[in-house]
Amino acid sequence: MDSDGKVRAAMNGRVVAVSGQAGRARLRRSAGHDAGAMKMEHVHTAPISGTISAIDVAEGEQVTTGRIVVEIEADSRAA
């Protein structure tokens, strides 16, 4: 599956946790952030292997569906 490396919020909610830091390696399918909505938590995962290039949200922030929350630069070896 091809991906642009952007993790987008699956639904409206409040960010309850952010794991990882920009510039740090991230393995494919590892958690990027948790968003809470209606007393449920939704864990978002990395769509590709690579390095986190930007974290676009902070804990406690409200996000809307489709908002980019984390950006990942693809690992050139993960082709």
C-alpha positions in Angstrom: 0.0 0.0 0.0 1.4 3.4 -1.0 1.2 6.2 1.5 2.3 9.9 1.6 3.5 9.3 5.2 0.8 11.5 6.8 -1.2 10.1 9.7 -4.6 11.7 9.7 -7.2 11.8 12.5 -9.8 9.1 11.9 -12.5 11.2 13.7 -13.1 14.3 15.7 -11.6 14.1 19.2 -9.2 15.2 21.8 -5.5 14.1 21.6 -4.9 12.2 24.9 -1.3 11.1 24.2 1.5 11.7 21.7 4.3 9.1 21.5 7.5 9.7 19.6 9.5 12.8 18.7 10.4 14.5 15.4 13.7 13.1 14.0 13.3 9.7 15.8 12.9 6.5 13.8 9.5 4.9 13.7 8.7 1.4 12.7 5.8 0.6 10.4 2.5 0.2 12.2 3.7 1.6 15.5 1.4 4.0 17.3 1.6 7.6 16.5 -1.0 9.2 18.8 -4.3 8.5 20.6 -7.4 10.5 20.1 -10.3 10.3 22.5 -13.9 10.8 21.4 -17.1 9.8 23.2 -15.1 8.1 26.0 -13.3 5.8 23.4 -9.7 5.9 22.5 -8.5 5.4 18.9 -4.8 4.6 18.4 -3.4 5.9 15.1 -0.5 4.0 13.5 2.3 4.8 11.1 1.3 4.0 7.6 4.9 3.5 6.4 8.4 2.7 7.9 10.5 5.8 8.3 11.4 8.8 10.5 9.0 11.2 12.1 9.5 14.5 10.4 6.8 16.5 12.2 4.2 16.1 15.0 1.4 18.5 14.2 -0.7 18.1 17.4 -0.2 18.4 21.2 -1.8 16.6 24.1 -5.2 18.1 25.0 -5.7 19.6 21.5 -9.0 19.0 19.7 -8.7 17.6 16.2 -11.1 17.2 13.4 -11.5 14.2 11.0 -8.8 14.1 8.4 -6.4 16.6 10.1 -2.8 15.6 9.7 -1.4 14.7 13.1 2.0 13.2 12.3 4.2 13.2 9.2 6.7 10.5 8.5 9.5 10.6 6.0 9.7 7.2 4.3 12.7 4.9 5.0 14.5 4.5 1.7 15.2 0.9 2.5 11.5 0.1 3.0 10.7 -0.2 -0.6 
